[in-house]
Amino acid sequence: MTYDVGADVPVTVVMPTYNEAANLPRMAELVLGLPIEGLHLKVVDDSSPDGTGRIAEELADKYNWDGRHRMSVLHRTEKDGLGRAYVAGMSAALDEGAAYVVQMDADGSHPVEAVPRMLGTAMASGVGLVVGSRYVEGGSLDEDWGRHRVLLSRFANRYARTVLGTKIRDITAGFNLWSAATLRDIDLATLDSAGYSFQVELKFKAVRAGHSAVEIPIRFEERTEGVSKMNLSTQIESAVMPVRLRLRNRRG
């Protein structure tokens, strides 16, 4: 099935960055080359020491020609977690009138060409969340992922799904499209997660608020430039967050 997403649908891609100077120009070109007339790219930079913020401003000047506001940059003064960066960017997108908000990494791991398919799915089905999923039929991981990382990723998803009782197979996925109504119902300001567990908390609260989710298969690529931001503290937070959410939900 194909979907007509060429209309002026206000869609904002929120892309957090920290030391992504080598990746951002290519990602901006790919995102802003998508056949979605109302698409806007919002980079949220956490004062990257490699000059990513400056490069983002230069790219915004390049793409915001002829009165079109296609790209913007939100500069944050500290690096306090992926979740906080997303909350800042998504909140700004909602304030600016976005009907849909896409979460996307700046490292090239998420297939940009899947965005129209995600948007078309949301528009056709009316769901509040479309997940770019590695773990539904047709989804896959780059072969460069080591066996240890694959097993860890699959375990993290199974663990979070089991603890929270959700049917979303890739609940840790970072490539998601949200309707504005869903994000407003969640109330982004109430989210606790600072790191990667933000992905789990956001999806859990969306389902708890009564919103449906659809997963579409994607191929998740290994980054070719830069280094992963995952560290021990974010791994610990990711392990603890599902239990905290479950306990809090029981008390409620």
Secondary structure, 3 states (H helix, E strand, C coil): CCCCCCCCCCEEEEEEECCCCCCHHHHHHHHHCCCCCCEEEEEEECCCCCCHHHHHHHHHHHHCCCCCCCEEEEECCCCCCHHHHHHHHHHHHHHCCCCEEEECCCCCCCCHHHHHHHHHHHHHHCCCEEEEECCCCCCEECCCCCHHHHHHHHHHHHHHHHHHCCCCCCCCCCCEEEEHHHHHHHCHHHCCCCCCCHHHHHHHHHHHCCCCEEEEECEECCCCCCCCCCCHHHHHHHHHHHHHHHHHHHHC
